[in-house]
Each structure stands twice: as C-alpha cells, then as structure tokens.
Amino acid sequence: MNYIILTVIVFLLQEILADCYKCTIFGSEFILNKDFNLYCLPNSICSEACSGVIIPSTEACPRSDSICSTYFHSESSGSISILGISPLNICYWFLDLRKRTKSSTIFDAETTGHMYFKINSYEDENSPRIVHEYDITKESKSEFNITGKYFEILVFSMAISGDIKVKVLWNQKSSGSYEESKNIIIISASGAAFLIFLMCIIACLIMTIRKKRESSRVSQQIYEFVPDDCSFISHMDTNMPSKLFCNKTLIDPCCICFEKFYLGCFVRELPCNHLFHTHCIDEWIYMKKNYSSCPLCMKNIFDFTSQLDNSINNERALD
C-alpha cells in the first residue's frame, strides 16, 4: 500500500516539475515541451531544455487542426498547403488512395525553409509499412515516386526561427515539370511537322522521277516505229487530203475550235472518220509531234508500224 502511494506521489511531482513528455506519431518519437509548445527529436540539443525530466508516454502527439488543415485525404490527385508552421512544430496527415488503380504515387514537397519529411506507405491494411524519410530545404529537389495505397505523411519544421511555408502535392505536375513537358510537346510537334514536310518533298521527287521515266519509255517506244526522216508526215496530204466541206447535213462542230463547219471551208478527215478543220487538226498534229491521236476517240492518227513496213518495202522495191 505504501509503495502505491509513493508511486502516485512521484508521478504527481513529475507532472508538476516536468515540462516535457514523450509522444509518438506514425512511428516517430518526439519530446514535447509544454511550456514553449515545441517538439524535439530525442537526444537533440533542444531536448536539453527539459532539464532531464521527461515523462514517458505512449500517447499520440497532439495536432493543431487550425494550422495543419484537414487530417484525412482521399483525392486521386491533390495538394496540402500550409501557410506557416512555427519552428520545431509538426503537422501530419493520412492519405487513402484505394480508389486509384495505379499502385505508385508521385509526391512533391516544397518548403521555404528546412523540414524533415516522412512518408509511411502501405500496400493494404495488413501489409507492413515502408518508411521513407527526407531532409528537404528550399533548394533541394523533392519529387518522389512511392509505391502504396495508404500513406501517413509527417512534416517537422527544423527551422530555428521564423515560420515556414509547406506544400505537399501528389500525382500533380510541378511548374518545372509542366514547363519541361510543354517544351517536349513543342519539340515533338515541330519534329513531326518537319518529317511530314520532308516526306511530301520525297514523294513529289519520286513522282517526278517516275513521270520522267515513263515519258522517256514512251518516247523510246514511239521512235522505235518512226523512220529517221519522218517521211510519213509528208504522206498526210496523200492519205488524209484536205478538201472543201460540202456536207449540208453535218451539224456537229469541230471539237478542237468548237466552231461549225461552213460550206467551202477546208476540212481533213482522219482514218477514224472524224472530221476537223484543216488548220485545227494540222496544228493539233504539229503540237503532238509524232505521237498524235484523234482528239475524239484517241486512236493513233498514224499507224507507225505500217508506215515503217511501207517505207522498208519501198526501199526494197527501189533496190
């Protein structure tokens, strides 16, 4: 009985004399100085202000909702902005992303001072936690890819004086990443446009080369049948003589100049029996040179093979 009374008396004296007691949050242990409302890491310099009297406790470290904002978050992408955490103080949150299909989350932490940043991640409710700890300053890079569905987030201000601003983002692009992505998109679009332009030029060159090859091939075929002296052209007046038009029943006009035939004009009839003004068809043949065809039925005006055979036969007869 006396032992119990003595224990109670010692406990009451500690409560009266002690200014500090231990507390834990998300697996991290802190020493809270009640008089100054400051948190210290165990065995740190600031814990010496407790004069060696620290009450052990298993209680969770108290949280200031007015400063630290909403405790629970479940948005697939979001952010937490704290305008000011006083020196040697903490804020913590719980993030539930079970609705999200991806198993990894990209975190980005920003601060205007110096802070200890901790994330405990869990794959599910029964899995062990994985601890991620970071020492972040305003100059340091603070983007992290962490696997998990549940997250416990803890921020501890390590500033000696002055409040610090803190911003924690998840699954969002930071301004730098956004600018980088924007530049990549611009470069990719420019490259794609250049490739399309280059492909168009190449396609045009290929088509031009093909047309030239086809033209040369046709010309070669034509000149294989045409005598060197082109003497068959002089036979045009013999085979297709120009004559005066005297057909009163013909109504269709010349399809080259689209003018009607009148009595007394000179006309020329092609082997395909189509009729044209003499000057119109002569100019047509002159423009088409050796590969002339009827403007209406597109049949060859000159039978090159027969002309060549006749020329050869004539030469043999002369011999």
Secondary structure, 3 states (H helix, E strand, C coil): CHHHHHHHHHHHHHHHHCCEEEEEECCEEEEEECCCCEEECCCCHHHHHHCCCEECCCCECCCCHHHHCCCEECCCCEEEEEEEECCCCEEEEEEECCCCCCCEEEEEEEECCEEEEEEEEECCCCCCCEEEEEEEECCCCCEEEEECCEEEEEEEECCCCCCEEEEEEECCCCHHHHHHHHHHHHHHHHHHHHHHHHHHHHHHHHHHHHHHHHHHHHHHHHHHHCCCCCHHHHHHHHHCCEEECCCCCCCCCCCCCCCCCCCCCEEEECCCCCEEEHHHHHHHHHHHCCCCECCCCCCECCCHHHHHHHHHHHHHHHC
